[in-house]
């Protein structure tokens, strides 16, 4: 019976929710009211809101100074040569094992 009594207050609840959303929503932090009676549609609404918010951020890669870029290139080159040395070392170990196995 409590649910039946509460149904009479539905309009007041909706008005209170609307007042709260209008009073607290801001352009930099908006509220989104998402209907929950259809999961597929609700997910589309949320996805659209996310896309809109992300596009509004105008994100860009940070600009790097030439000294930092030069250092990154040096690190990249060092890592590549380290990888090549490690690969050569592994090949030599494999060849030694293969040679020893063929002698036995």
Beta strands, then each sheet from edge to edge (+ up, - down):
end
